[in-house]
Amino acid sequence: MGTLFIVMSKYEDSSRIAGIVRPYVPYLKIEICKTGAEVLRMAPGRENGLILCSKRLQDMTYINLADYMPHGYHMIVMTKDVSLETFSDRVIKLMLPLKKRDLLSTIEMLTENFQMQTRRRKKEAPKRNKEEQRIIDQAKAMLMEKHGMTEPEAFRYLQKNSMDYSRSMVETAQMIRMIIDGS
């Protein structure tokens, strides 16, 4: 679940927009903030999300907020200023007056984007520390020496056993080391 931070120059505008958006995005936690600093204080604890704001906030501009926006966040700037620059692929400009469906489709598009990024990150192989990698390498070397496997075969053997017995690669490598050393 992501978070939608709404921060406009007028708090009443933020509340009104939240009321419009809330029924259509139940999968987003909506936070109404008074200042950009409040968004920056709350956002880092959240995995990903959106910041919906006006060009000028009570304490900063959208550019200042975007400069410190956490990784995994996108910004939607609502403005009447045609010449407003969007200097980043994470900042999108929506022109006022705005149709509700344009706002909702933009929010939906961006949330689908960060949900895909989250799924992609979860699929990436976990990063191992040096000790864990050393244990796996030792188990592969033992399999190669004792059972005549090639390095890819030894790795695949570890990987398959890890999946078959619902254990991590490191746990499987430790067990194989104990079994081969014990024989």
C-alpha positions in Angstrom: 0.0 0.0 0.0 1.3 3.4 -0.9 0.7 6.8 0.5 -0.8 9.9 -1.1 0.4 13.1 0.5 -1.8 16.1 -0.3 -0.2 19.5 0.4 -1.6 22.7 -1.1 -0.9 26.3 -0.2 -4.4 26.3 1.5 -5.2 23.5 3.8 -8.9 23.7 2.8 -7.9 22.9 -0.8 -6.0 19.8 0.5 -9.0 18.6 2.4 -11.4 19.1 -0.5 -9.1 17.2 -2.9 -8.8 14.4 -0.3 -12.5 14.1 -0.2 -12.7 13.8 -4.0 -9.9 11.3 -4.3 -10.5 9.1 -1.2 -13.4 7.0 -2.6 -11.5 6.2 -5.8 -8.2 5.1 -4.3 -8.9 2.9 -1.3 -5.6 1.2 -1.8 -3.7 4.5 -0.9 -3.3 5.9 2.6 -4.1 9.6 2.3 -2.2 12.1 4.4 -3.2 15.8 4.4 -0.2 18.0 5.2 0.0 21.7 5.9 3.7 22.1 4.8 6.3 20.6 2.6 8.4 20.0 5.7 5.7 17.9 7.2 5.6 15.7 4.0 9.4 15.3 4.2 9.2 14.3 7.8 6.6 11.7 7.2 7.5 10.2 3.8 10.8 8.5 4.5 9.1 5.9 6.8 6.8 4.9 3.9 8.0 2.6 1.1 6.6 4.6 -1.9 3.9 7.1 -2.7 2.7 10.2 -4.4 2.9 13.8 -3.4 0.1 16.0 -4.8 0.8 19.6 -4.4 0.5 23.2 -5.7 3.3 25.2 -7.2 3.8 27.1 -4.0 3.4 25.7 -0.5 3.3 27.5 2.8 7.0 26.9 3.5 8.6 26.1 0.1 8.1 25.6 -3.6 7.4 22.3 -5.4 11.0 22.4 -6.6 12.4 22.4 -3.1 10.0 19.6 -2.1 11.0 17.5 -5.2 14.7 18.0 -4.4 14.3 16.2 -1.1 11.5 13.8 -2.2 12.4 10.2 -1.1 13.3 7.6 -3.7 10.2 5.7 -4.8 8.0 8.8 -4.7 6.4 10.8 -7.6 5.0 14.3 -7.5 1.9 15.7 -9.2 2.0 19.5 -9.4 -1.4 21.2 -9.9 -1.0 24.6 -11.6 -2.3 27.2 -13.9 1.2 28.1 -15.0 1.7 26.8 -18.5 5.4 27.6 -18.4 6.0 25.5 -15.3 9.0 23.2 -15.8 9.0 19.6 -14.8 12.7 18.9 -14.4 12.4 15.3 -13.4 10.6 12.1 -14.7 9.2 11.8 -11.2 7.4 15.2 -11.4 4.2 15.5 -13.4 2.3 18.7 -14.1 -1.5 18.8 -14.2 -3.1 22.0 -15.6 -5.9 23.7 -13.7 -8.8 23.8 -14.1 -8.7 20.1 -13.7 -11.2 17.4 -14.5 -11.7 14.8 -11.8 -11.1 11.9 -14.2 -7.7 13.4 -15.3 -6.6 13.6 -11.6 -7.8 10.1 -10.8 -6.2 8.5 -14.0 -2.9 10.2 -13.2 -2.9 8.9 -9.7 -3.9 5.4 -10.9 -1.1 5.4 -13.5 1.6 6.4 -11.0 0.4 4.0 -8.3 0.5 1.2 -10.9 4.1 2.3 -11.7 5.3 2.1 -8.2 3.5 -1.1 -7.5 5.4 -2.7 -10.4 8.6 -1.3 -9.1 7.9 -2.8 -5.7 7.2 -6.2 -7.2 10.3 -6.0 -9.3 12.5 -5.2 -6.3 11.0 -8.1 -4.4 11.9 -10.4 -7.3 15.5 -9.4 -7.3 17.9 -11.8 -5.7 18.7 -11.0 -2.1 22.0 -9.4 -1.5 24.3 -11.6 0.5 27.0 -10.5 2.9 30.6 -11.8 2.5 30.2 -14.5 5.1 27.0 -15.9 3.5 28.6 -15.9 0.1 31.7 -17.7 1.5 29.5 -20.5 3.0 27.7 -20.9 -0.4 31.0 -21.0 -2.3 32.5 -23.6 0.1 29.4 -25.8 -0.4 29.7 -25.5 -4.1 33.4 -26.3 -4.0 32.7 -29.4 -1.9 30.0 -30.6 -4.3 32.3 -30.1 -7.2 35.2 -32.0 -5.5 33.2 -34.8 -4.0 30.6 -35.4 -6.6 32.3 -34.2 -9.8 29.8 -31.4 -10.5 30.6 -28.3 -12.5 30.1 -24.9 -10.8 26.7 -24.3 -12.5 25.6 -27.8 -11.6 26.6 -27.3 -7.9 24.9 -23.9 -7.8 21.7 -25.4 -9.4 21.9 -28.3 -6.9 22.0 -25.8 -3.9 19.3 -23.7 -5.5 16.9 -26.7 -6.1 17.4 -28.2 -2.6 16.8 -24.8 -1.1 13.5 -24.5 -3.0 12.5 -28.1 -2.4 12.9 -27.8 1.4 11.9 -24.2 1.8 15.2 -23.1 3.1 17.5 -20.2 2.2 20.5 -20.9 0.1 22.8 -20.2 3.1 20.9 -22.8 5.3 21.1 -25.4 2.5 24.8 -24.7 1.9 25.5 -25.1 5.7 23.7 -28.4 5.7 25.5 -29.7 2.7 28.9 -28.7 4.2 28.0 -30.6 7.4 26.9 -33.7 5.5 30.0 -33.8 3.2 32.4 -33.0 6.1 30.7 -35.7 8.3 31.1 -38.4 5.6 
